[in-house]
Amino acid sequence: MLTAGEVAGLIAAVACVVLVCFLVMVLLKLARLLAETSKAVSELNGRVVPLLEEVAATVGEANRQLVEVEAVIRDVKQVSGHVAKVSDATQTLVTGPIIKVAALGHGIRRAMSARGRSAPRSLERRRR
């Protein structure tokens, strides 16, 4: 029969074997995980490089178009300044004479109306 020390040693040996088997299984799964990860990284690397090249081309094209838009905006600003100057000049040239014509018309109307009112009175005075 086995003594108590031998039974304890046997139990410890079985526990060690179970622990080693468990660790081997964990290490195998970890090795598979690392293999899949390295495979995924290599596939991703193959896709990322062309994608980054496309992004760089897109950013370059966007920068080129922004330069063109900036030139257009600068021209529009210049044209709007010219339009404002022309508008001011037109207002000065047109409104001055219009105001004078309006004032002349108003004066003529008042004179005609004053003359029209005074004419019958003078006729009445002449009749008397």
C-alpha positions in Angstrom: 0.0 0.0 0.0 0.9 3.6 -0.5 1.9 5.7 2.3 0.5 9.1 2.9 3.6 10.8 1.5 3.4 8.7 -1.7 -0.4 9.6 -2.1 0.4 13.2 -1.6 3.2 13.0 -4.2 1.0 11.2 -6.6 -1.8 13.8 -6.2 0.8 16.6 -6.7 2.2 14.8 -9.9 -1.3 14.5 -11.3 -2.1 18.1 -10.5 1.2 19.1 -12.3 0.3 17.1 -15.3 -3.2 18.7 -15.5 -1.7 22.1 -15.0 0.9 21.5 -17.8 -1.9 20.2 -20.1 -4.0 23.3 -19.4 -1.0 25.6 -20.1 -0.2 23.7 -23.3 -3.8 24.3 -24.5 -3.7 28.0 -23.6 -0.3 28.4 -25.4 -1.7 26.6 -28.5 -4.7 28.9 -28.6 -2.4 31.9 -28.0 -0.2 30.8 -30.9 -3.3 30.5 -33.2 -4.4 33.9 -32.1 -1.0 35.4 -32.9 -0.9 33.7 -36.3 -4.4 35.1 -37.2 -3.4 38.5 -35.9 -0.2 38.6 -38.0 -2.2 37.4 -41.0 -4.8 40.1 -40.5 -2.1 42.8 -40.1 -0.4 41.7 -43.3 -3.7 41.8 -45.2 -4.5 45.2 -43.7 -1.0 46.5 -44.7 -1.7 45.4 -48.2 -4.9 47.4 -48.3 -3.8 50.5 -46.3 -0.9 51.4 -48.6 -3.0 51.9 -51.7 -5.7 53.6 -49.6 -3.1 56.1 -48.2 -1.9 56.8 -51.7 -5.5 57.6 -52.8 -6.0 59.8 -49.8 -2.8 61.7 -50.6 -4.0 62.2 -54.2 -7.4 63.4 -53.0 -5.9 65.8 -50.5 -3.6 67.2 -53.3 -6.5 67.6 -55.6 -8.5 69.4 -52.9 -5.6 71.7 -52.2 -5.4 72.6 -55.9 -9.1 73.3 -56.1 -9.0 75.4 -53.0 -6.3 77.5 -54.6 -8.6 78.0 -57.7 -11.5 78.9 -55.4 -9.4 81.4 -53.6 -8.5 83.1 -56.9 -12.2 83.2 -57.8 -13.2 84.6 -54.5 -10.5 87.3 -54.8 -11.8 88.2 -58.3 -15.4 88.3 -57.0 -14.3 90.6 -54.2 -12.6 92.9 -56.7 -15.7 93.0 -59.0 -18.0 93.7 -56.0 -15.7 96.7 -55.1 -15.9 98.0 -58.7 -19.7 97.5 -58.7 -20.0 99.5 -55.5 -17.9 102.3 -57.0 -20.0 102.3 -60.2 -23.2 102.3 -58.1 -22.0 105.3 -56.0 -21.1 107.2 -59.2 -24.4 106.4 -60.8 -26.3 107.5 -57.8 -24.4 110.8 -57.7 -24.8 111.4 -61.4 -28.5 110.4 -61.6 -30.0 111.5 -58.3 -28.7 115.1 -58.5 -30.4 115.9 -61.8 -33.5 114.0 -60.8 -33.8 116.0 -57.6 -33.4 119.2 -59.6 -36.0 118.1 -62.1 -38.4 117.2 -59.3 -37.8 120.5 -57.6 -38.4 122.3 -60.9 -41.6 120.4 -61.5 -42.8 121.1 -58.0 -42.0 124.8 -58.4 -43.8 125.0 -61.8 -46.9 123.2 -60.3 -47.0 125.6 -57.4 -46.6 128.6 -59.7 -49.3 127.3 -62.0 -51.6 126.6 -59.1 -50.9 130.0 -57.6 -51.4 131.7 -61.0 -54.6 129.7 -61.5 -56.0 130.9 -58.2 -55.0 134.4 -58.7 -56.4 134.7 -62.3 -60.1 134.5 -61.3 -59.6 137.0 -58.6 -58.0 139.5 -61.0 -60.8 138.9 -63.5 -63.3 139.6 -60.8 -61.4 142.8 -59.9 -61.5 143.9 -63.6 -65.2 143.2 -63.9 -65.9 145.5 -61.0 
